[in-house]
Amino acid sequence: MEKLYYSIGEVAEMLGESTSCIRFWSNSFPDKIKPHRNAKGNRKFTAADIEVLRQAQHLLKTRGMTIEGAAKVLENDDKLVRDRVKALDTLKGIRRELVEIRNSLK
């Protein structure tokens, strides 16, 4: 069963980024990423928030966009970005499996 909320540390580990980077991105895209806060004030992210963070990561890290540019793209055409991110994740998974197969044959 999938969790409802993920801590900032869990999200950072999923994306391979630092917690400060995730915090910065969540503050930079307040219209798209709205983490809930617990009684202590800690951010708790939903699966939808994580998906937007993945899209932002793709735009910022892979495509080299600025925060402002990524915000415009996410606002105007996030379906296209979502599809590209899913395709890249699928291809990375296939590559991992092929590398495992190659290593098992050695």
C-alpha positions, -999 to 999 in steps of 0.1 A, spaced: 0 0 0 13 34 -9 18 60 18 -3 92 19 25 115 30 63 113 26 89 132 47 113 156 30 141 131 37 122 103 19 115 126 -10 151 137 -12 162 101 -13 137 92 -40 149 120 -62 186 118 -53 187 154 -42 195 170 -9 168 180 16 177 217 12 172 214 -26 137 198 -21 129 226 4 140 253 -21 120 238 -49 89 234 -28 92 271 -19 99 280 -56 68 264 -70 41 273 -44 13 270 -69 22 234 -78 38 220 -47 18 224 -15 33 202 12 12 196 43 28 204 77 25 183 108 23 197 143 60 203 144 59 222 111 77 195 91 68 192 55 49 162 43 46 156 6 19 137 -13 25 115 -44 12 144 -65 38 167 -50 65 142 -57 55 140 -93 57 178 -97 91 177 -80 103 151 -105 91 173 -134 109 203 -118 140 182 -114 138 172 -151 134 208 -162 161 222 -139 187 195 -140 183 178 -174 171 207 -196 191 234 -177 162 258 -172 159 285 -146 134 284 -118 113 310 -136 114 291 -169 105 259 -153 76 275 -135 63 288 -168 66 254 -184 49 236 -155 21 261 -156 15 260 -193 24 226 -205 28 202 -176 13 172 -195 41 172 -220 67 174 -192 49 146 -172 50 124 -203 87 130 -209 96 123 -173 77 91 -173 94 80 -206 128 88 -191 120 69 -159 110 39 -180 141 40 -201 163 43 -170 146 13 -155 152 -7 -187 188 3 -187 192 -8 -151 177 -42 -160 200 -46 -190 230 -38 -169 220 -64 -143 215 -90 -170 249 -81 -186 266 -83 -151 250 -117 -144 264 -131 -177 300 -123 -168 
